[in-house]
Amino acid sequence: MKKLLALVAVLALFLAACSNSSSESAENDNSTASEEVNLYTSRHYDVDDELFAKFEEETGIKVNVISGEEDELLERIKREGEATEADLLYTADVGRLYRAKEEGVLESAESDVLFEQIPEKYRDEDNQWFGLTKRARVIVYNKETVKPEDLSTYEALAEEEWNGRVLIRSSENIYNQSLLASFIAIDGEEQATAWAEGMVNNFARDPEGGDRDQAKAIAAGIGDVAIMNTYYLGQMVNSDDPEEVKVAENLGVFFPNQETTGTHVNVSGAGMVKGAKNKENAIKLLEFLSAEEAQGTFAEANYEYPVNEAVPAAELLQSWGEFKEQEIPLSELGTNNSKAVMIFNQVGWK
């Protein structure tokens, strides 16, 4: 009988140990499962994937990437509501981030590290979104037909001497909407409308394609100047496609409005989604992406300007020279977006 009782006692201890082991294992599994961050992004660059992998390696936090177009992702978050798995909305223009904030899908995030690494002018006043890279919208010109001294301001491209020589993408593009929105903020609607109308009169062709297509159209002799984002030209200079490299080598970069209001600058950035289930991990990812190492990677691999002022621009960007930026709150690009779209429609900018 004593042997039987002893056997029962041993068996009870064994089962208890198994139960505790299973419980600890479940806790560990839950802990591992919670170490993630869900990123809804419209960006499509290899450098982003490289940085996410580096973040995972350093922190053990898995970055789940859901890709799509800006408007689609915003609508998806709104449709999903409180059930959304999104922690961060990562997109390429402050106009989109402003819209997300206005439509109530973002919330504030507090981090002394972010406040130190990202200057105030590149983040939302309520800390609902944070700029992570900068891009300047510049004038690119044919070195054979245009001299730098022929260029001065965005406004000058609307003058008669540039008739039939100007290339730029569609008014539906958010980059152009933000550019015009900046003019509304600086000069008012009347002057912004006059500029847009003058540009339409000077188009070398109806707007089509992306920024790279404008550069290629210059090479094809369709026009002499184009307005495009700096990082596109940087990518072309270092492209695996010899034809793109050839096109880029024959183009010059001019930063307009240096004697007046400054060159238009926009940011690519991320906003904290309201009710984010992994908010702490999302903040860690933002801190990682705005730290010096990641900022240097953005600069060298994708030719975007760092927002972190401790990080220099890539050597290619530095070769184009320093420039003065527009001094307006980036939120103005969102505030004036609807007015910009109205003006584009009014003047017939396709």
N, C-alpha and C positions, 0 to 999 in steps of 0.2 A: 504493500500500500504506500509505504514511504517513497519507494522508487517511482510509483505512478504519480504521486504528488510532485515529486521533484521534476519529472518529465513534463508535467503540465506547466510548472513554473517556468522551466526553460523555454518551452514552446511559447508561452505568453510574452516572455521577454523578447524572443525572436520576432514575433509578430509586431510588437510595439516598436522595435528597432526598424523593421521594414516600413511601418507606417510613418515613422519620423523621417526616414530616408526619402520616402515617396513625397512627403510634405515639403521637405527641403528642396527636393528636385523640382517640384512644381513651382515653389517660390522662385528658384533660380531661373526656371523657364520663363516665368512671368516677368522677372526682372530683365532678362535678355530681350524679351519681346517688346518691352516698353522703351528700350534704348533705340529709338528711331526718330526720324523727323520726315514729314511728308511735304514734298516741295512740288507745287504746281508751277510749271515754268513754260514760258514761250521762247526762251533763249535756246539756241541750237548749236552751241559751240563745243568743240572737243575739249577745250580748256576747262569748261565747267565740269565735265565728267571727271577729268583728271583731278580737279580740286576736291570734288565730292569723295573720290576714292581716297585721297590723302586725308581728308577729314575723318573718314571711317577708320582708317588705319591708326590715326593718332588718338581717337576718342572712343572707338568701339560703338559709335552711334551710326546706325544704318540710315543712309539717305535714300528714301524712296521717291523716285522722280516720275511725275506725271506730266507729260508734254502735250502742248496744244497751242492753238492761236490765242492771243490775248483775250479777245472778247468771248471766245468759247469757254476759256477757263474761268473767267469772271462769272459768266452765266451759270456755269456748272456749280461754282461755290454757292451762289445765291440759291440755286435749285436744291442743292443738298441741305442747305440751312444748318441747323444745329448738328445734323448727322454728318457733316462734311469731315473728311479725314485730313483736309488741307491744314497745314501749319503755317506755310509761307506761300505767298504769291510773288513770283520772281519774273519780272518783265523788263522790256528794253526801252521804256520811255516813261518819263514822269507823268505824262498825261494819262496813261493807263492807271498808274498808282493813285493819282488824284481821283480818277473816276471810281476806283474801288473804294476809296475812303468815303467819297460822297454817297455811294450806294450802301454804305453801312456794313461792309464785309471785313473791315480791318479794325484792329484795336491797338492800343499803345503798348510799347515794350520798353522797359527801363533797364539800362545797362551803362554803368560808368565807362566800361571798356569801349562800347560803341560810341559814346559821346566824346571820348578822347580820340578815337581813330577816325571818326567821320565828322568833318567840320559841320557846323550848324546849318550852313547854307545848302548842304547836300542831303539834308534829312527833313522830314515833316516836322512842323512846329509842335505837333502833338505826339511825335515819335511813333506814328503808325506805319511809316515806311522809311527806308534808309537807302540812300544812293550807295552803290558799290563800285561803279566805274563811270567815267566821264567820256563823252565824245563831243567833238566840236563839229559844227556844220559849216563847212568852208567852201570857198570858190576854188575849183580845180580847173586848170587852163591848159590849152595846147601850147607847148613851149615854142613851136615854130610860128604860130600866128598871133600870139598874144605875149606882151611883155608885162612883168610885174607892175611897172609904173603905169600901165594902162588901167589897172584895177584900183579900187578904193573901198567901196561900200556895197552892201547888198542893194541899197536903193539905186545906186548908179547903174545896175544891170537892167533897170526898167527904163533907162534913157534910150533915145533914138539910135545912138551909135551901135547899140547891141541888137538891133532889129535882126531877127532871123539867126541869131548866134547862140542863144541860151538854151541849155538842156536841164531838165529837172523832172523828177517823178510826179506821179499823180497827186492831186489834192486829197485823195482818200488816205494817203500815207500819213501816219501819225507824226513822223518827223517834220513834214512840211506844215502840218497843222500846228505843231508846237512852235515852229519857226515864226509863222504868221502871228500866233498868239503872243509871242514875245514882242513883236512890232506893235501890236495893239497896246500892250502894257507900257511900252516906251513912248510911242508917238501918237497913240489914239487911233480910233477906228477909221477916221477920214484918210489919214496918211497911209495907213495899212492897206486900205482899199485901193488907193491910187497906186501903191507899189504892186499889188497883185494884178491890177489891170494892165499896168505897164509891162509886167513880166509876160502876161498872156500875149500881148502884142509882139513880144520879142522872141517867142518860142521858135526854135529851129524846127520843131515837129511837135505834134500832140504828145503830151506826157505818156510814157510807157516804160515798163520795166522797173528794176531796182536801181540802186546807186551805181553798182558795177556797170549796168547797161548804159548809164549816162557817160561813164568814162570810155566805154567801148565805142559809143556814138561819136565822141570827140575824135578818137583814133580813125574812125571811118569817114571823117570829114563832114559829118552832118551838122555839127556845131563847134563852137570854139571854147565855150566855158560851160561848166556845170556846177550845181550846188550839191554837195554830197558829204556824208559823214567821214571823218578822218580814218576810222578803223577799217573801212572798206578798202581804201587805197593802200593802207598798210598790208592788208591781207593779199591784195593783188601784187604788190611789190615782192612778196615772199610766197607767191602761189606755186603749186606744183605744175600749173599750166603755163607753158612758155609764152603762149599768146597773151595771157593776162599780164605776165611780167613785162612783156614788150610794150603793151598799152600803158602800163603804169610808169614805165621809165620815160615816156614822152610827155608826161603830165607834170605840171608844177602845182604847188599848194600855196594858196593865198588866204591869210586870215583877215577878213574884212572888218571894217569899222574900228580899226585900231586907234584912230584919231578922234573917234566920237563915242559910240555907245558900247563898243566891244563886240567880239565874236559870240555868236549864239552857242551855248553849251547846254547839253541835256545829260541826264544820267540814266543808267540802267540800275535797277534796284529791286528790293524786296519789301513786301509789307506783311505784317503779322496778321494772320487771319483770325477773326473774332472767334473766341471759344477754342482756340488751338489746343489740342489735347497733349501736345508735346512742346509746350511753349519754352520751357527751359532749354531743351535741346535745340529748338529753333534759334534762340538767342545765341547759343554757343556756335551754331553754324554761321550766323551773321558776324559774330566776333571773329571767327576764323577767316571768313572771306574778306573782312576789312583790315586784317592784320598785315604786317609788312610782307611776309612771305607770299601770301596769296595775291596781294596787290601787285607785287612784282611779277608774278606769274601771269596775271591778267595782262599786264603791260607788255611783257616780252612775247607772249604767245598769241595775243589777240589784238595788240596795238590799240588798246583802250587806255585812256589816261587814268591814273590812280586817283581815288578820292582821298586816300591817306596821304597827307602832305609830307610824311617822312620818306615816301617812296618816289624815286625819280621816274620820269617817263622813259619809255623804251628809246634806245639810241636813234632809231629811225624817226620817231616823233620829235626828238630833240633836234634832229637835223633840219626839221621844217621851221624851227625857231620858236621862241616864246611868244605869247600873245595875251592880250587883255580879254577877260570874259565879260559878257553882259552882267550888269549888276542889278538883277531883279530877283525877287523870290521865285523859286522854281514852281511854287504853287500857282503862280500867275499863268503858267503854261496850261494848267488844267482849268483855271477860272475862265480863261478867254477862249477855250477850245470851241465852244458852240458858236461864238462870234466869228472865229476864224473859218469854220465850215460854212457859215452863212455867206461870208465875203467871197470865198472861193466859188460858191454856187452863183453868186451875184455877178461875178466878172467872167464866168464861163471857163474857169480853170478846171479842166477835165480830171 
